[in-house]
């Protein structure tokens, strides 16, 4: 008799991860605004955390840099 295959939902897709995602997204956005650079935001399902890191220029990205969420700096125009 074959065992049933159980597919677990990844942690970052559950409701439990949403509050920590919002916090990590806010931190990444603040970091992008202060540095003026794009920040990558990626889930770590094993440790149930979010990682943020500086991204290189788009033409030099590879691997995990292509599958992460890109947080771009917000440019507010304050000219009168």
N, CA, C and O atoms as a Maestro MAE file, in Angstrom:
{
 s_m_m2io_version
 :::
 2.0.0
}

f_m_ct {
 s_m_title
 :::
 protein
 m_atom[320] {
  # First column is atom index #
  i_m_mmod_type
  r_m_x_coord
  r_m_y_coord
  r_m_z_coord
  i_m_residue_number
  s_m_chain_name
  s_m_pdb_residue_name
  s_m_pdb_atom_name
  i_m_atomic_number
  :::
  1 25 0.830 -1.167 0.000 1 A "UNK " " N  " 7
  2 3 0.000 0.000 0.000 1 A "UNK " " CA " 6
  3 2 0.890 1.252 0.000 1 A "UNK " " C  " 6
  4 15 1.770 1.403 0.847 1 A "UNK " " O  " 8
  5 25 0.648 2.126 -0.946 2 A "UNK " " N  " 7
  6 3 1.461 3.344 -1.081 2 A "UNK " " CA " 6
  7 2 1.011 4.410 -0.083 2 A "UNK " " C  " 6
  8 15 -0.173 4.541 0.230 2 A "UNK " " O  " 8
  9 25 1.984 5.158 0.399 3 A "UNK " " N  " 7
  10 3 1.659 6.239 1.321 3 A "UNK " " CA " 6
  11 2 1.146 7.452 0.551 3 A "UNK " " C  " 6
  12 15 1.513 7.686 -0.600 3 A "UNK " " O  " 8
  13 25 0.298 8.202 1.216 4 A "UNK " " N  " 7
  14 3 -0.215 9.424 0.617 4 A "UNK " " CA " 6
  15 2 0.884 10.476 0.581 4 A "UNK " " C  " 6
  16 15 1.644 10.628 1.537 4 A "UNK " " O  " 8
  17 25 0.958 11.190 -0.515 5 A "UNK " " N  " 7
  18 3 1.925 12.272 -0.610 5 A "UNK " " CA " 6
  19 2 1.313 13.517 0.029 5 A "UNK " " C  " 6
  20 15 0.223 13.953 -0.344 5 A "UNK " " O  " 8
  21 25 2.030 14.075 0.992 6 A "UNK " " N  " 7
  22 3 1.556 15.269 1.690 6 A "UNK " " CA " 6
  23 2 2.327 16.463 1.159 6 A "UNK " " C  " 6
  24 15 3.557 16.488 1.205 6 A "UNK " " O  " 8
  25 25 1.614 17.439 0.661 7 A "UNK " " N  " 7
  26 3 2.273 18.655 0.201 7 A "UNK " " CA " 6
  27 2 1.988 19.758 1.209 7 A "UNK " " C  " 6
  28 15 0.839 20.138 1.433 7 A "UNK " " O  " 8
  29 25 3.039 20.253 1.801 8 A "UNK " " N  " 7
  30 3 2.898 21.320 2.774 8 A "UNK " " CA " 6
  31 2 2.995 22.670 2.070 8 A "UNK " " C  " 6
  32 15 3.769 22.850 1.130 8 A "UNK " " O  " 8
  33 25 2.199 23.598 2.545 9 A "UNK " " N  " 7
  34 3 2.275 24.955 2.027 9 A "UNK " " CA " 6
  35 2 3.537 25.619 2.565 9 A "UNK " " C  " 6
  36 15 3.797 25.561 3.767 9 A "UNK " " O  " 8
  37 25 4.324 26.248 1.697 10 A "UNK " " N  " 7
  38 3 5.514 26.945 2.196 10 A "UNK " " CA " 6
  39 2 5.139 27.997 3.237 10 A "UNK " " C  " 6
  40 15 4.082 28.621 3.153 10 A "UNK " " O  " 8
  41 25 6.017 28.182 4.214 11 A "UNK " " N  " 7
  42 3 5.737 29.097 5.318 11 A "UNK " " CA " 6
  43 2 5.399 30.497 4.833 11 A "UNK " " C  " 6
  44 15 4.472 31.121 5.350 11 A "UNK " " O  " 8
  45 25 6.139 31.006 3.843 12 A "UNK " " N  " 7
  46 3 5.940 32.390 3.427 12 A "UNK " " CA " 6
  47 2 4.597 32.627 2.730 12 A "UNK " " C  " 6
  48 15 4.223 33.774 2.486 12 A "UNK " " O  " 8
  49 25 3.883 31.569 2.414 13 A "UNK " " N  " 7
  50 3 2.557 31.703 1.796 13 A "UNK " " CA " 6
  51 2 1.420 31.564 2.805 13 A "UNK " " C  " 6
  52 15 0.252 31.620 2.421 13 A "UNK " " O  " 8
  53 25 1.733 31.388 4.066 14 A "UNK " " N  " 7
  54 3 0.704 31.214 5.090 14 A "UNK " " CA " 6
  55 2 0.352 32.554 5.736 14 A "UNK " " C  " 6
  56 15 1.082 33.537 5.604 14 A "UNK " " O  " 8
  57 25 -0.777 32.571 6.432 15 A "UNK " " N  " 7
  58 3 -1.209 33.783 7.142 15 A "UNK " " CA " 6
  59 2 -0.277 34.121 8.300 15 A "UNK " " C  " 6
  60 15 -0.160 35.287 8.675 15 A "UNK " " O  " 8
  61 25 0.379 33.130 8.863 16 A "UNK " " N  " 7
  62 3 1.277 33.367 9.991 16 A "UNK " " CA " 6
  63 2 2.499 34.194 9.587 16 A "UNK " " C  " 6
  64 15 3.083 34.880 10.427 16 A "UNK " " O  " 8
  65 25 2.886 34.138 8.333 17 A "UNK " " N  " 7
  66 3 4.071 34.855 7.869 17 A "UNK " " CA " 6
  67 2 3.775 36.299 7.486 17 A "UNK " " C  " 6
  68 15 4.698 37.101 7.346 17 A "UNK " " O  " 8
  69 25 2.511 36.639 7.315 18 A "UNK " " N  " 7
  70 3 2.171 37.971 6.805 18 A "UNK " " CA " 6
  71 2 2.630 39.129 7.699 18 A "UNK " " C  " 6
  72 15 3.191 40.092 7.176 18 A "UNK " " O  " 8
  73 25 2.421 39.085 9.020 19 A "UNK " " N  " 7
  74 3 2.904 40.205 9.843 19 A "UNK " " CA " 6
  75 2 4.426 40.407 9.759 19 A "UNK " " C  " 6
  76 15 4.899 41.543 9.711 19 A "UNK " " O  " 8
  77 25 5.179 39.319 9.743 20 A "UNK " " N  " 7
  78 3 6.634 39.462 9.647 20 A "UNK " " CA " 6
  79 2 7.043 39.949 8.254 20 A "UNK " " C  " 6
  80 15 8.051 40.640 8.105 20 A "UNK " " O  " 8
  81 25 6.247 39.583 7.226 21 A "UNK " " N  " 7
  82 3 6.518 40.095 5.876 21 A "UNK " " CA " 6
  83 2 6.338 41.612 5.833 21 A "UNK " " C  " 6
  84 15 7.168 42.318 5.262 21 A "UNK " " O  " 8
  85 25 5.263 42.112 6.431 22 A "UNK " " N  " 7
  86 3 5.009 43.552 6.425 22 A "UNK " " CA " 6
  87 2 6.140 44.311 7.124 22 A "UNK " " C  " 6
  88 15 6.558 45.376 6.669 22 A "UNK " " O  " 8
  89 25 6.625 43.756 8.228 23 A "UNK " " N  " 7
  90 3 7.730 44.382 8.953 23 A "UNK " " CA " 6
  91 2 9.014 44.357 8.116 23 A "UNK " " C  " 6
  92 15 9.714 45.366 8.023 23 A "UNK " " O  " 8
  93 25 9.322 43.212 7.510 24 A "UNK " " N  " 7
  94 3 10.527 43.091 6.688 24 A "UNK " " CA " 6
  95 2 10.442 43.986 5.459 24 A "UNK " " C  " 6
  96 15 11.441 44.569 5.038 24 A "UNK " " O  " 8
  97 25 9.245 44.093 4.884 25 A "UNK " " N  " 7
  98 3 9.047 44.953 3.698 25 A "UNK " " CA " 6
  99 2 9.265 46.415 4.057 25 A "UNK " " C  " 6
  100 15 9.869 47.157 3.284 25 A "UNK " " O  " 8
  101 25 8.777 46.842 5.227 26 A "UNK " " N  " 7
  102 3 8.964 48.222 5.675 26 A "UNK " " CA " 6
  103 2 10.444 48.519 5.921 26 A "UNK " " C  " 6
  104 15 10.927 49.595 5.568 26 A "UNK " " O  " 8
  105 25 11.158 47.578 6.521 27 A "UNK " " N  " 7
  106 3 12.590 47.760 6.759 27 A "UNK " " CA " 6
  107 2 13.347 47.836 5.435 27 A "UNK " " C  " 6
  108 15 14.230 48.677 5.267 27 A "UNK " " O  " 8
  109 25 12.998 46.955 4.497 28 A "UNK " " N  " 7
  110 3 13.653 46.965 3.187 28 A "UNK " " CA " 6
  111 2 13.350 48.265 2.440 28 A "UNK " " C  " 6
  112 15 14.230 48.805 1.769 28 A "UNK " " O  " 8
  113 25 12.118 48.776 2.548 29 A "UNK " " N  " 7
  114 3 11.766 50.029 1.883 29 A "UNK " " CA " 6
  115 2 12.540 51.198 2.474 29 A "UNK " " C  " 6
  116 15 13.017 52.061 1.737 29 A "UNK " " O  " 8
  117 25 12.670 51.235 3.799 30 A "UNK " " N  " 7
  118 3 13.443 52.290 4.449 30 A "UNK " " CA " 6
  119 2 14.910 52.221 4.026 30 A "UNK " " C  " 6
  120 15 15.547 53.248 3.793 30 A "UNK " " O  " 8
  121 25 15.434 51.013 3.931 31 A "UNK " " N  " 7
  122 3 16.832 50.837 3.515 31 A "UNK " " CA " 6
  123 2 17.023 51.265 2.060 31 A "UNK " " C  " 6
  124 15 18.036 51.877 1.720 31 A "UNK " " O  " 8
  125 25 16.058 50.947 1.207 32 A "UNK " " N  " 7
  126 3 16.138 51.360 -0.194 32 A "UNK " " CA " 6
  127 2 16.081 52.875 -0.317 32 A "UNK " " C  " 6
  128 15 16.790 53.461 -1.136 32 A "UNK " " O  " 8
  129 25 15.237 53.515 0.495 33 A "UNK " " N  " 7
  130 3 15.121 54.969 0.447 33 A "UNK " " CA " 6
  131 2 16.395 55.661 0.921 33 A "UNK " " C  " 6
  132 15 16.788 56.680 0.353 33 A "UNK " " O  " 8
  133 25 17.045 55.127 1.950 34 A "UNK " " N  " 7
  134 3 18.251 55.768 2.471 34 A "UNK " " CA " 6
  135 2 19.467 55.528 1.575 34 A "UNK " " C  " 6
  136 15 20.315 56.410 1.437 34 A "UNK " " O  " 8
  137 25 19.558 54.350 0.969 35 A "UNK " " N  " 7
  138 3 20.715 54.043 0.122 35 A "UNK " " CA " 6
  139 2 20.511 54.474 -1.326 35 A "UNK " " C  " 6
  140 15 21.482 54.714 -2.043 35 A "UNK " " O  " 8
  141 25 19.256 54.572 -1.760 36 A "UNK " " N  " 7
  142 3 18.987 54.890 -3.156 36 A "UNK " " CA " 6
  143 2 19.212 53.713 -4.078 36 A "UNK " " C  " 6
  144 15 19.261 53.887 -5.295 36 A "UNK " " O  " 8
  145 25 19.351 52.514 -3.525 37 A "UNK " " N  " 7
  146 3 19.601 51.294 -4.305 37 A "UNK " " CA " 6
  147 2 18.435 50.335 -4.152 37 A "UNK " " C  " 6
  148 15 17.648 50.443 -3.211 37 A "UNK " " O  " 8
  149 25 18.327 49.390 -5.087 38 A "UNK " " N  " 7
  150 3 17.291 48.362 -5.000 38 A "UNK " " CA " 6
  151 2 17.695 47.312 -3.973 38 A "UNK " " C  " 6
  152 15 18.861 46.932 -3.875 38 A "UNK " " O  " 8
  153 25 16.701 46.850 -3.206 39 A "UNK " " N  " 7
  154 3 16.915 45.850 -2.163 39 A "UNK " " CA " 6
  155 2 16.130 44.601 -2.535 39 A "UNK " " C  " 6
  156 15 14.986 44.696 -2.981 39 A "UNK " " O  " 8
  157 25 16.732 43.438 -2.357 40 A "UNK " " N  " 7
  158 3 16.040 42.173 -2.574 40 A "UNK " " CA " 6
  159 2 15.440 41.676 -1.269 40 A "UNK " " C  " 6
  160 15 16.068 41.774 -0.214 40 A "UNK " " O  " 8
  161 25 14.231 41.143 -1.337 41 A "UNK " " N  " 7
  162 3 13.557 40.595 -0.164 41 A "UNK " " CA " 6
  163 2 13.177 39.160 -0.481 41 A "UNK " " C  " 6
  164 15 12.492 38.889 -1.467 41 A "UNK " " O  " 8
  165 25 13.630 38.243 0.369 42 A "UNK " " N  " 7
  166 3 13.461 36.817 0.096 42 A "UNK " " CA " 6
  167 2 13.073 36.076 1.368 42 A "UNK " " C  " 6
  168 15 13.575 36.383 2.450 42 A "UNK " " O  " 8
  169 25 12.186 35.108 1.237 43 A "UNK " " N  " 7
  170 3 11.756 34.303 2.383 43 A "UNK " " CA " 6
  171 2 12.701 33.125 2.594 43 A "UNK " " C  " 6
  172 15 13.203 32.527 1.642 43 A "UNK " " O  " 8
  173 25 12.929 32.811 3.862 44 A "UNK " " N  " 7
  174 3 13.678 31.613 4.231 44 A "UNK " " CA " 6
  175 2 12.695 30.712 4.976 44 A "UNK " " C  " 6
  176 15 12.449 30.900 6.167 44 A "UNK " " O  " 8
  177 25 12.137 29.736 4.266 45 A "UNK " " N  " 7
  178 3 11.108 28.869 4.845 45 A "UNK " " CA " 6
  179 2 11.653 27.949 5.932 45 A "UNK " " C  " 6
  180 15 10.903 27.548 6.822 45 A "UNK " " O  " 8
  181 25 12.927 27.607 5.884 46 A "UNK " " N  " 7
  182 3 13.506 26.723 6.878 46 A "UNK " " CA " 6
  183 2 13.556 27.391 8.257 46 A "UNK " " C  " 6
  184 15 13.170 26.793 9.261 46 A "UNK " " O  " 8
  185 25 14.036 28.638 8.292 47 A "UNK " " N  " 7
  186 3 14.158 29.363 9.554 47 A "UNK " " CA " 6
  187 2 12.997 30.320 9.811 47 A "UNK " " C  " 6
  188 15 12.955 30.994 10.841 47 A "UNK " " O  " 8
  189 25 12.060 30.375 8.873 48 A "UNK " " N  " 7
  190 3 10.871 31.232 8.982 48 A "UNK " " CA " 6
  191 2 11.242 32.686 9.232 48 A "UNK " " C  " 6
  192 15 10.766 33.324 10.171 48 A "UNK " " O  " 8
  193 25 12.106 33.183 8.360 49 A "UNK " " N  " 7
  194 3 12.540 34.575 8.433 49 A "UNK " " CA " 6
  195 2 12.516 35.179 7.033 49 A "UNK " " C  " 6
  196 15 12.332 34.476 6.040 49 A "UNK " " O  " 8
  197 25 12.704 36.488 6.976 50 A "UNK " " N  " 7
  198 3 12.819 37.216 5.711 50 A "UNK " " CA " 6
  199 2 14.220 37.811 5.654 50 A "UNK " " C  " 6
  200 15 14.703 38.366 6.640 50 A "UNK " " O  " 8
  201 25 14.869 37.696 4.503 51 A "UNK " " N  " 7
  202 3 16.211 38.234 4.314 51 A "UNK " " CA " 6
  203 2 16.144 39.390 3.320 51 A "UNK " " C  " 6
  204 15 15.452 39.308 2.306 51 A "UNK " " O  " 8
  205 25 16.865 40.457 3.617 52 A "UNK " " N  " 7
  206 3 16.971 41.558 2.669 52 A "UNK " " CA " 6
  207 2 18.440 41.792 2.370 52 A "UNK " " C  " 6
  208 15 19.297 41.627 3.238 52 A "UNK " " O  " 8
  209 25 18.723 42.178 1.135 53 A "UNK " " N  " 7
  210 3 20.108 42.356 0.702 53 A "UNK " " CA " 6
  211 2 20.153 43.344 -0.455 53 A "UNK " " C  " 6
  212 15 19.185 43.479 -1.204 53 A "UNK " " O  " 8
  213 25 21.280 44.032 -0.597 54 A "UNK " " N  " 7
  214 3 21.473 44.944 -1.721 54 A "UNK " " CA " 6
  215 2 21.559 44.150 -3.016 54 A "UNK " " C  " 6
  216 15 22.185 43.091 -3.072 54 A "UNK " " O  " 8
  217 25 20.930 44.672 -4.041 55 A "UNK " " N  " 7
  218 3 20.972 44.008 -5.342 55 A "UNK " " CA " 6
  219 2 21.962 44.715 -6.260 55 A "UNK " " C  " 6
  220 15 22.077 45.940 -6.216 55 A "UNK " " O  " 8
  221 25 22.673 43.963 -7.085 56 A "UNK " " N  " 7
  222 3 23.529 44.594 -8.084 56 A "UNK " " CA " 6
  223 2 22.674 45.167 -9.221 56 A "UNK " " C  " 6
  224 15 21.451 45.021 -9.209 56 A "UNK " " O  " 8
  225 25 23.293 45.800 -10.173 57 A "UNK " " N  " 7
  226 3 22.576 46.318 -11.338 57 A "UNK " " CA " 6
  227 2 21.835 45.159 -12.022 57 A "UNK " " C  " 6
  228 15 22.314 44.025 -11.996 57 A "UNK " " O  " 8
  229 25 20.675 45.432 -12.630 58 A "UNK " " N  " 7
  230 3 19.873 44.350 -13.222 58 A "UNK " " CA " 6
  231 2 20.628 43.444 -14.194 58 A "UNK " " C  " 6
  232 15 20.359 42.244 -14.246 58 A "UNK " " O  " 8
  233 25 21.554 43.988 -14.952 59 A "UNK " " N  " 7
  234 3 22.279 43.153 -15.929 59 A "UNK " " CA " 6
  235 2 23.278 42.204 -15.286 59 A "UNK " " C  " 6
  236 15 23.782 41.297 -15.948 59 A "UNK " " O  " 8
  237 25 23.572 42.402 -14.001 60 A "UNK " " N  " 7
  238 3 24.532 41.542 -13.308 60 A "UNK " " CA " 6
  239 2 23.882 40.587 -12.305 60 A "UNK " " C  " 6
  240 15 24.593 39.937 -11.538 60 A "UNK " " O  " 8
  241 25 22.579 40.486 -12.291 61 A "UNK " " N  " 7
  242 3 21.888 39.620 -11.326 61 A "UNK " " CA " 6
  243 2 21.839 38.187 -11.819 61 A "UNK " " C  " 6
  244 15 21.724 37.921 -13.015 61 A "UNK " " O  " 8
  245 25 21.932 37.263 -10.855 62 A "UNK " " N  " 7
  246 3 21.821 35.843 -11.195 62 A "UNK " " CA " 6
  247 2 21.330 35.079 -9.968 62 A "UNK " " C  " 6
  248 15 21.356 35.603 -8.854 62 A "UNK " " O  " 8
  249 25 20.887 33.851 -10.173 63 A "UNK " " N  " 7
  250 3 20.463 32.986 -9.067 63 A "UNK " " CA " 6
  251 2 19.332 33.554 -8.246 63 A "UNK " " C  " 6
  252 15 18.300 33.946 -8.790 63 A "UNK " " O  " 8
  253 25 19.521 33.602 -6.922 64 A "UNK " " N  " 7
  254 3 18.458 34.040 -6.027 64 A "UNK " " CA " 6
  255 2 18.111 35.514 -6.228 64 A "UNK " " C  " 6
  256 15 17.027 35.950 -5.842 64 A "UNK " " O  " 8
  257 25 19.009 36.277 -6.822 65 A "UNK " " N  " 7
  258 3 18.736 37.687 -7.087 65 A "UNK " " CA " 6
  259 2 17.641 37.862 -8.139 65 A "UNK " " C  " 6
  260 15 17.030 38.926 -8.228 65 A "UNK " " O  " 8
  261 25 17.392 36.821 -8.933 66 A "UNK " " N  " 7
  262 3 16.346 36.885 -9.952 66 A "UNK " " CA " 6
  263 2 14.993 36.430 -9.433 66 A "UNK " " C  " 6
  264 15 13.969 36.747 -10.038 66 A "UNK " " O  " 8
  265 25 14.961 35.684 -8.311 67 A "UNK " " N  " 7
  266 3 13.675 35.196 -7.809 67 A "UNK " " CA " 6
  267 2 13.176 35.924 -6.579 67 A "UNK " " C  " 6
  268 15 12.119 35.582 -6.048 67 A "UNK " " O  " 8
  269 25 13.908 36.915 -6.116 68 A "UNK " " N  " 7
  270 3 13.491 37.646 -4.928 68 A "UNK " " CA " 6
  271 2 12.539 38.783 -5.313 68 A "UNK " " C  " 6
  272 15 12.401 39.132 -6.486 68 A "UNK " " O  " 8
  273 25 11.895 39.343 -4.302 69 A "UNK " " N  " 7
  274 3 11.074 40.531 -4.524 69 A "UNK " " CA " 6
  275 2 12.000 41.746 -4.538 69 A "UNK " " C  " 6
  276 15 12.847 41.894 -3.657 69 A "UNK " " O  " 8
  277 25 11.839 42.609 -5.532 70 A "UNK " " N  " 7
  278 3 12.677 43.801 -5.650 70 A "UNK " " CA " 6
  279 2 11.948 44.978 -5.010 70 A "UNK " " C  " 6
  280 15 10.818 45.301 -5.377 70 A "UNK " " O  " 8
  281 25 12.617 45.612 -4.046 71 A "UNK " " N  " 7
  282 3 12.072 46.797 -3.385 71 A "UNK " " CA " 6
  283 2 12.857 47.991 -3.911 71 A "UNK " " C  " 6
  284 15 14.053 48.125 -3.653 71 A "UNK " " O  " 8
  285 25 12.171 48.852 -4.652 72 A "UNK " " N  " 7
  286 3 12.822 50.014 -5.261 72 A "UNK " " CA " 6
  287 2 12.677 51.243 -4.375 72 A "UNK " " C  " 6
  288 15 11.697 51.363 -3.639 72 A "UNK " " O  " 8
  289 25 13.646 52.160 -4.438 73 A "UNK " " N  " 7
  290 3 13.535 53.387 -3.647 73 A "UNK " " CA " 6
  291 2 12.363 54.239 -4.144 73 A "UNK " " C  " 6
  292 15 12.080 54.294 -5.341 73 A "UNK " " O  " 8
  293 25 11.703 54.886 -3.219 74 A "UNK " " N  " 7
  294 3 10.607 55.783 -3.571 74 A "UNK " " CA " 6
  295 2 11.204 57.160 -3.835 74 A "UNK " " C  " 6
  296 15 11.922 57.707 -2.998 74 A "UNK " " O  " 8
  297 25 10.910 57.696 -4.970 75 A "UNK " " N  " 7
  298 3 11.427 59.031 -5.317 75 A "UNK " " CA " 6
  299 2 10.277 60.015 -5.226 75 A "UNK " " C  " 6
  300 15 9.361 59.996 -6.048 75 A "UNK " " O  " 8
  301 25 10.331 60.867 -4.225 76 A "UNK " " N  " 7
  302 3 9.289 61.872 -4.037 76 A "UNK " " CA " 6
  303 2 9.768 63.198 -4.601 76 A "UNK " " C  " 6
  304 15 10.848 63.680 -4.258 76 A "UNK " " O  " 8
  305 25 8.961 63.774 -5.460 77 A "UNK " " N  " 7
  306 3 9.342 65.050 -6.069 77 A "UNK " " CA " 6
  307 2 8.869 66.164 -5.159 77 A "UNK " " C  " 6
  308 15 7.674 66.283 -4.891 77 A "UNK " " O  " 8
  309 25 9.799 66.986 -4.678 78 A "UNK " " N  " 7
  310 3 9.441 68.050 -3.735 78 A "UNK " " CA " 6
  311 2 9.697 69.430 -4.320 78 A "UNK " " C  " 6
  312 15 9.721 70.422 -3.592 78 A "UNK " " O  " 8
  313 25 9.889 69.494 -5.629 79 A "UNK " " N  " 7
  314 3 10.122 70.790 -6.244 79 A "UNK " " CA " 6
  315 2 8.822 71.583 -6.336 79 A "UNK " " C  " 6
  316 15 7.758 71.016 -6.584 79 A "UNK " " O  " 8
  317 25 8.913 72.892 -6.137 80 A "UNK " " N  " 7
  318 3 7.720 73.735 -6.143 80 A "UNK " " CA " 6
  319 2 7.398 74.305 -7.420 80 A "UNK " " C  " 6
  320 15 6.412 75.033 -7.540 80 A "UNK " " O  " 8
  :::
 }
 m_bond[319] {
  # First column is bond index #
  i_m_from
  i_m_to
  i_m_order
  :::
  1 1 2 1
  2 2 3 1
  3 3 4 2
  4 3 5 1
  5 5 6 1
  6 6 7 1
  7 7 8 2
  8 7 9 1
  9 9 10 1
  10 10 11 1
  11 11 12 2
  12 11 13 1
  13 13 14 1
  14 14 15 1
  15 15 16 2
  16 15 17 1
  17 17 18 1
  18 18 19 1
  19 19 20 2
  20 19 21 1
  21 21 22 1
  22 22 23 1
  23 23 24 2
  24 23 25 1
  25 25 26 1
  26 26 27 1
  27 27 28 2
  28 27 29 1
  29 29 30 1
  30 30 31 1
  31 31 32 2
  32 31 33 1
  33 33 34 1
  34 34 35 1
  35 35 36 2
  36 35 37 1
  37 37 38 1
  38 38 39 1
  39 39 40 2
  40 39 41 1
  41 41 42 1
  42 42 43 1
  43 43 44 2
  44 43 45 1
  45 45 46 1
  46 46 47 1
  47 47 48 2
  48 47 49 1
  49 49 50 1
  50 50 51 1
  51 51 52 2
  52 51 53 1
  53 53 54 1
  54 54 55 1
  55 55 56 2
  56 55 57 1
  57 57 58 1
  58 58 59 1
  59 59 60 2
  60 59 61 1
  61 61 62 1
  62 62 63 1
  63 63 64 2
  64 63 65 1
  65 65 66 1
  66 66 67 1
  67 67 68 2
  68 67 69 1
  69 69 70 1
  70 70 71 1
  71 71 72 2
  72 71 73 1
  73 73 74 1
  74 74 75 1
  75 75 76 2
  76 75 77 1
  77 77 78 1
  78 78 79 1
  79 79 80 2
  80 79 81 1
  81 81 82 1
  82 82 83 1
  83 83 84 2
  84 83 85 1
  85 85 86 1
  86 86 87 1
  87 87 88 2
  88 87 89 1
  89 89 90 1
  90 90 91 1
  91 91 92 2
  92 91 93 1
  93 93 94 1
  94 94 95 1
  95 95 96 2
  96 95 97 1
  97 97 98 1
  98 98 99 1
  99 99 100 2
  100 99 101 1
  101 101 102 1
  102 102 103 1
  103 103 104 2
  104 103 105 1
  105 105 106 1
  106 106 107 1
  107 107 108 2
  108 107 109 1
  109 109 110 1
  110 110 111 1
  111 111 112 2
  112 111 113 1
  113 113 114 1
  114 114 115 1
  115 115 116 2
  116 115 117 1
  117 117 118 1
  118 118 119 1
  119 119 120 2
  120 119 121 1
  121 121 122 1
  122 122 123 1
  123 123 124 2
  124 123 125 1
  125 125 126 1
  126 126 127 1
  127 127 128 2
  128 127 129 1
  129 129 130 1
  130 130 131 1
  131 131 132 2
  132 131 133 1
  133 133 134 1
  134 134 135 1
  135 135 136 2
  136 135 137 1
  137 137 138 1
  138 138 139 1
  139 139 140 2
  140 139 141 1
  141 141 142 1
  142 142 143 1
  143 143 144 2
  144 143 145 1
  145 145 146 1
  146 146 147 1
  147 147 148 2
  148 147 149 1
  149 149 150 1
  150 150 151 1
  151 151 152 2
  152 151 153 1
  153 153 154 1
  154 154 155 1
  155 155 156 2
  156 155 157 1
  157 157 158 1
  158 158 159 1
  159 159 160 2
  160 159 161 1
  161 161 162 1
  162 162 163 1
  163 163 164 2
  164 163 165 1
  165 165 166 1
  166 166 167 1
  167 167 168 2
  168 167 169 1
  169 169 170 1
  170 170 171 1
  171 171 172 2
  172 171 173 1
  173 173 174 1
  174 174 175 1
  175 175 176 2
  176 175 177 1
  177 177 178 1
  178 178 179 1
  179 179 180 2
  180 179 181 1
  181 181 182 1
  182 182 183 1
  183 183 184 2
  184 183 185 1
  185 185 186 1
  186 186 187 1
  187 187 188 2
  188 187 189 1
  189 189 190 1
  190 190 191 1
  191 191 192 2
  192 191 193 1
  193 193 194 1
  194 194 195 1
  195 195 196 2
  196 195 197 1
  197 197 198 1
  198 198 199 1
  199 199 200 2
  200 199 201 1
  201 201 202 1
  202 202 203 1
  203 203 204 2
  204 203 205 1
  205 205 206 1
  206 206 207 1
  207 207 208 2
  208 207 209 1
  209 209 210 1
  210 210 211 1
  211 211 212 2
  212 211 213 1
  213 213 214 1
  214 214 215 1
  215 215 216 2
  216 215 217 1
  217 217 218 1
  218 218 219 1
  219 219 220 2
  220 219 221 1
  221 221 222 1
  222 222 223 1
  223 223 224 2
  224 223 225 1
  225 225 226 1
  226 226 227 1
  227 227 228 2
  228 227 229 1
  229 229 230 1
  230 230 231 1
  231 231 232 2
  232 231 233 1
  233 233 234 1
  234 234 235 1
  235 235 236 2
  236 235 237 1
  237 237 238 1
  238 238 239 1
  239 239 240 2
  240 239 241 1
  241 241 242 1
  242 242 243 1
  243 243 244 2
  244 243 245 1
  245 245 246 1
  246 246 247 1
  247 247 248 2
  248 247 249 1
  249 249 250 1
  250 250 251 1
  251 251 252 2
  252 251 253 1
  253 253 254 1
  254 254 255 1
  255 255 256 2
  256 255 257 1
  257 257 258 1
  258 258 259 1
  259 259 260 2
  260 259 261 1
  261 261 262 1
  262 262 263 1
  263 263 264 2
  264 263 265 1
  265 265 266 1
  266 266 267 1
  267 267 268 2
  268 267 269 1
  269 269 270 1
  270 270 271 1
  271 271 272 2
  272 271 273 1
  273 273 274 1
  274 274 275 1
  275 275 276 2
  276 275 277 1
  277 277 278 1
  278 278 279 1
  279 279 280 2
  280 279 281 1
  281 281 282 1
  282 282 283 1
  283 283 284 2
  284 283 285 1
  285 285 286 1
  286 286 287 1
  287 287 288 2
  288 287 289 1
  289 289 290 1
  290 290 291 1
  291 291 292 2
  292 291 293 1
  293 293 294 1
  294 294 295 1
  295 295 296 2
  296 295 297 1
  297 297 298 1
  298 298 299 1
  299 299 300 2
  300 299 301 1
  301 301 302 1
  302 302 303 1
  303 303 304 2
  304 303 305 1
  305 305 306 1
  306 306 307 1
  307 307 308 2
  308 307 309 1
  309 309 310 1
  310 310 311 1
  311 311 312 2
  312 311 313 1
  313 313 314 1
  314 314 315 1
  315 315 316 2
  316 315 317 1
  317 317 318 1
  318 318 319 1
  319 319 320 2
  :::
 }
}
